Amino acid sequence: MTGTWLKIVLAAGFEVGWVIGLKHADSILEWTATVIAMVVSFYYLVTAGRTLPVATVYAVFVGLGTAGTVLSEILFFGVPFQLSKILWIVLLLVGIIGLKTVTADTAEEGRKQ
């Protein structure tokens, strides 16, 4: 995985953190962590968009964030498991993997030419 794709994964991970924080934060420390997660998430998102097509970056970011949030709800917050929801998340992840396979880093393209 190249550095740019890692930035998208990190951005999505921090997105899961701030989405959970928006729903569950009760103290100033939790709200501070939520805001920090937002800033870090968008920083990695913007820097990844400098190398890859923004539409691809955003689609992968949102897809991974959605999958992470749904799985976190099930694992940590007692939301009931629904097979249909998991199957849709799997389909979403297949689409994300497909986007990664057909999208080349700008830096990699420059080296090939």
LUMGU-715810 format. One line per field, with one value per residue: x, y, z of N, C-alpha, C in turn; residue in three letters; residue number from 1. Coordinates in Angstrom, 2 decimals. Atoms other than C-alpha are relative to their C-alpha. Layout:
REM LUMGU-715810
n.X c(X,...)
n.Y c(Y,...)
n.Z c(Z,...)
ca.X c(X,...)
ca.Y c(Y,...)
ca.Z c(Z,...)
c.X c(X,...)
c.Y c(Y,...)
c.Z c(Z,...)
fivex c(Ala,...)
torgu c(NUM,...)
***
This chain:
REM LUMGU-715810
n.X c(0.86,-0.82,0.26,1.25,1.11,-0.06,0.61,1.46,0.40,-0.11,1.08,1.25,-0.04,0.31,1.41,0.78,-0.14,0.77,1.44,0.38,-0.07,1.17,1.17,-0.19,-0.83,0.72,-0.88,-0.85,-1.10,0.53,0.25,-1.30,-0.47,0.83,-0.46,-1.32,0.22,0.49,-1.09,-0.93,0.69,0.06,-1.37,-0.42,0.86,-0.45,-1.32,0.15,0.60,-1.03,-0.67,1.00,1.21,0.78,1.21,-0.40,-0.37,1.20,0.81,-0.65,0.10,1.37,0.30,-0.69,0.57,1.32,-0.22,-0.56,1.00,0.98,-0.63,-0.20,1.31,0.32,-0.98,-0.22,1.15,1.17,0.97,0.20,-0.60,0.92,-0.74,0.19,-0.86,-1.38,-0.15,-0.12,-1.33,-0.95,0.12,-0.65,-1.45,-0.41,-0.09,-1.18,-1.16,0.01,-0.53,-1.45,-0.70,0.01,-0.50,-1.45,-0.54,-0.62,-1.46,-0.35,0.14,-1.14,-1.17,0.14,-0.13)
n.Y c(-1.18,-1.20,-0.98,-0.72,0.86,0.10,-1.23,0.14,0.95,-0.73,-0.99,0.71,0.44,-1.15,-0.33,0.87,-0.58,-1.22,0.30,0.56,-1.10,-0.88,0.64,0.47,-0.88,-0.62,-0.87,-0.89,0.82,0.76,-0.94,-0.40,1.13,0.03,-1.08,0.39,1.05,-0.67,-0.73,0.98,0.69,-0.84,-0.25,1.13,0.01,-1.05,0.32,1.11,-0.58,-0.65,1.00,0.82,-0.74,-0.34,0.83,1.32,-0.17,-0.22,1.22,0.98,-0.55,0.16,1.42,0.59,-0.60,0.61,1.38,-0.04,-0.47,1.08,1.07,-0.50,0.03,1.39,0.56,-0.76,-0.73,0.87,-0.04,1.39,0.49,0.29,0.57,-0.82,-1.18,0.45,0.31,-1.27,-0.54,0.79,-0.50,-1.31,0.22,0.53,-1.17,-0.76,0.74,-0.21,-1.34,-0.01,0.74,-0.71,-1.36,-0.04,-1.21,-0.93,0.15,1.25,-0.22,-0.80,0.86,0.95,-0.67)
n.Z c(0.00,0.07,-1.05,0.24,-0.39,-1.46,-0.50,0.10,-1.05,-1.26,-0.02,-0.27,-1.39,-0.83,0.24,-0.90,-1.34,-0.23,0.12,-1.30,-0.96,0.14,-0.61,-1.37,-0.84,-1.11,-0.79,0.79,0.53,1.13,1.10,0.52,0.81,1.20,0.89,0.48,1.00,1.21,0.64,0.54,1.09,1.19,0.45,0.83,1.18,0.91,0.54,0.96,1.20,0.82,0.83,0.67,0.36,-1.19,-0.04,-0.50,-1.40,-0.80,0.00,-0.86,-1.35,-0.51,-0.08,-1.14,-1.21,-0.22,-0.44,-1.35,-0.94,-0.18,-0.78,-1.37,-0.68,-0.34,-0.94,-1.23,-0.51,-0.15,1.09,0.44,1.24,1.10,1.12,1.20,-0.14,0.21,1.43,0.72,-0.32,0.80,1.37,-0.01,-0.05,1.31,0.85,-0.40,0.51,1.45,0.28,-0.24,1.06,1.28,-0.18,-0.23,-0.61,0.94,-0.13,0.67,1.44,0.43,0.07,1.09,1.29)
ca.X c(0.00,1.46,1.64,-1.30,-3.61,-2.44,-3.44,-6.96,-7.18,-5.95,-8.42,-11.25,-10.11,-10.16,-13.54,-14.93,-13.55,-15.16,-18.49,-18.62,-17.55,-20.40,-22.89,-21.30,-19.10,-20.20,-17.16,-14.82,-12.04,-14.22,-15.28,-11.66,-10.72,-13.61,-12.42,-8.83,-10.06,-11.93,-8.86,-6.57,-9.14,-9.58,-5.84,-5.13,-8.10,-6.87,-3.26,-4.36,-6.40,-3.19,-1.96,-5.07,-8.29,-10.45,-13.55,-11.71,-10.24,-13.62,-15.44,-12.89,-12.85,-16.63,-16.88,-14.24,-15.65,-19.14,-17.92,-15.86,-18.72,-21.20,-18.75,-17.92,-21.62,-22.03,-18.82,-18.76,-22.23,-24.61,-26.31,-27.90,-26.10,-27.96,-26.67,-28.16,-26.27,-22.99,-23.57,-24.08,-20.89,-19.03,-20.38,-19.23,-15.74,-15.58,-16.28,-13.53,-11.04,-12.10,-11.42,-7.98,-7.09,-8.03,-6.60,-2.87,-0.96,0.11,3.65,3.70,2.45,5.26,7.88,6.45,6.60)
ca.Y c(0.00,3.32,6.27,7.99,5.03,4.71,8.34,7.52,4.55,6.72,9.47,6.94,5.55,9.01,9.59,6.62,8.21,11.58,10.12,8.06,11.13,13.22,10.69,9.67,12.55,13.80,15.57,18.31,15.73,13.57,16.62,17.69,14.22,14.38,17.73,16.47,13.38,15.65,17.78,14.77,13.01,15.94,16.66,13.16,13.39,16.65,15.49,12.26,14.36,16.02,12.75,10.75,11.87,13.61,11.61,8.34,9.61,10.77,7.59,5.37,7.63,7.57,3.85,2.85,5.28,3.87,0.29,1.16,3.01,0.17,-2.43,-0.25,0.12,-3.66,-4.48,-1.70,-0.21,-3.18,-2.45,-5.72,-7.69,-7.76,-10.04,-7.83,-4.79,-6.73,-7.97,-4.39,-3.33,-6.19,-4.99,-1.47,-2.75,-4.69,-1.41,0.32,-2.41,-2.08,1.67,1.05,-1.45,0.89,4.12,4.78,7.25,10.34,9.85,6.25,7.36,9.92,7.23,4.92,7.53)
ca.Z c(0.00,-0.99,1.36,-0.29,0.15,3.76,4.30,3.10,5.47,8.35,7.43,7.46,10.81,12.35,10.69,12.60,15.77,15.23,14.10,17.29,19.24,17.80,19.13,22.44,23.69,27.11,28.55,27.42,27.01,24.73,22.70,22.39,21.13,18.66,17.25,17.03,15.16,12.71,12.04,11.56,9.38,7.03,6.95,5.64,3.27,1.75,1.43,-0.28,-2.72,-3.92,-5.43,-6.34,-8.05,-5.47,-6.42,-5.77,-2.50,-1.25,-2.29,-0.55,2.52,2.90,2.16,4.69,7.23,6.78,7.11,10.19,11.83,11.25,12.57,15.59,16.41,16.36,18.26,20.86,21.23,21.16,17.85,16.70,14.00,10.68,7.95,5.24,6.59,6.62,3.06,1.86,3.66,1.94,-1.42,-0.57,0.29,-2.99,-4.78,-2.80,-3.67,-7.31,-7.21,-5.75,-8.46,-11.31,-9.83,-10.09,-7.91,-9.83,-8.49,-9.78,-13.20,-13.41,-12.77,-15.42,-18.20)
c.X c(0.90,-0.40,-1.32,-1.21,-0.04,-0.62,-1.53,-0.51,0.06,-1.12,-1.33,-0.04,-0.32,-1.44,-0.90,0.04,-0.84,-1.50,-0.51,0.00,-1.20,-1.22,0.19,0.79,-0.85,0.85,0.84,1.17,-0.46,-0.29,1.30,0.58,-0.77,0.47,1.38,-0.12,-0.51,1.14,0.98,-0.61,0.00,1.39,0.46,-0.83,0.49,1.36,-0.06,-0.57,0.99,0.65,-0.98,-1.19,-0.90,-1.25,0.31,0.33,-1.25,-0.86,0.59,-0.10,-1.38,-0.35,0.65,-0.53,-1.36,0.15,0.54,-1.00,-1.04,0.59,0.25,-1.30,-0.34,0.92,0.03,-1.25,-1.31,-1.06,-0.15,0.65,-1.10,0.82,-0.12,0.89,1.46,0.24,0.13,1.35,1.06,-0.04,0.68,1.52,0.53,0.14,1.23,1.26,0.10,0.54,1.51,0.74,0.04,0.53,1.48,0.37,0.62,1.51,0.46,-0.09,1.17,1.26,-0.07,0.25,1.41)
c.Y c(1.23,0.97,0.73,-0.83,-0.18,1.24,-0.09,-0.93,0.69,1.04,-0.66,-0.50,1.13,0.47,-0.83,0.57,1.23,-0.22,-0.58,1.10,0.93,-0.58,-0.22,0.93,0.70,0.99,0.86,-0.78,-0.80,0.91,0.49,-1.09,-0.09,1.06,-0.33,-1.07,0.60,0.66,-0.98,-0.71,0.84,0.38,-1.13,-0.08,1.00,-0.34,-1.17,0.52,0.74,-0.97,-0.83,0.86,0.19,-0.87,-1.39,0.08,0.11,-1.27,-1.06,0.43,-0.24,-1.48,-0.67,0.55,-0.59,-1.42,-0.03,0.43,-1.09,-1.12,0.43,0.00,-1.41,-0.51,0.70,0.61,-0.80,0.12,-1.42,-0.29,-0.28,-0.49,0.87,1.25,-0.36,-0.31,1.28,0.65,-0.75,0.46,1.36,-0.15,-0.58,1.17,0.84,-0.68,0.15,1.37,0.05,-0.69,0.76,1.43,-0.05,1.31,0.87,-0.15,-1.27,0.17,0.78,-0.84,-0.95,0.64,0.33)
c.Z c(0.00,1.11,-0.18,0.41,1.51,0.64,-0.05,1.09,1.36,0.14,0.34,1.45,0.96,-0.22,0.90,1.41,0.20,-0.17,1.32,1.06,-0.09,0.70,1.51,0.91,1.05,0.78,-0.93,-0.61,-1.22,-1.19,-0.62,-0.89,-1.31,-1.00,-0.57,-1.08,-1.31,-0.75,-0.66,-1.21,-1.28,-0.51,-0.92,-1.28,-1.04,-0.60,-0.98,-1.32,-0.89,-0.97,-0.82,-0.42,1.22,0.11,0.55,1.48,0.87,0.08,0.92,1.45,0.61,0.15,1.19,1.31,0.34,0.53,1.44,1.04,0.28,0.85,1.44,0.79,0.47,1.10,1.35,0.62,-0.01,-1.07,-0.53,-1.35,-1.00,-1.18,-1.25,0.05,-0.28,-1.48,-0.83,0.27,-0.80,-1.46,-0.14,-0.01,-1.31,-0.99,0.30,-0.52,-1.51,-0.37,0.19,-1.14,-1.32,0.09,0.33,0.68,-1.08,0.02,-0.72,-1.51,-0.55,-0.14,-1.18,-1.37,-0.35)
fivex c(Met,Thr,Gly,Thr,Trp,Leu,Lys,Ile,Val,Leu,Ala,Ala,Gly,Phe,Glu,Val,Gly,Trp,Val,Ile,Gly,Leu,Lys,His,Ala,Asp,Ser,Ile,Leu,Glu,Trp,Thr,Ala,Thr,Val,Ile,Ala,Met,Val,Val,Ser,Phe,Tyr,Tyr,Leu,Val,Thr,Ala,Gly,Arg,Thr,Leu,Pro,Val,Ala,Thr,Val,Tyr,Ala,Val,Phe,Val,Gly,Leu,Gly,Thr,Ala,Gly,Thr,Val,Leu,Ser,Glu,Ile,Leu,Phe,Phe,Gly,Val,Pro,Phe,Gln,Leu,Ser,Lys,Ile,Leu,Trp,Ile,Val,Leu,Leu,Leu,Val,Gly,Ile,Ile,Gly,Leu,Lys,Thr,Val,Thr,Ala,Asp,Thr,Ala,Glu,Glu,Gly,Arg,Lys,Gln)
torgu c(1,2,3,4,5,6,7,8,9,10,11,12,13,14,15,16,17,18,19,20,21,22,23,24,25,26,27,28,29,30,31,32,33,34,35,36,37,38,39,40,41,42,43,44,45,46,47,48,49,50,51,52,53,54,55,56,57,58,59,60,61,62,63,64,65,66,67,68,69,70,71,72,73,74,75,76,77,78,79,80,81,82,83,84,85,86,87,88,89,90,91,92,93,94,95,96,97,98,99,100,101,102,103,104,105,106,107,108,109,110,111,112,113)
***
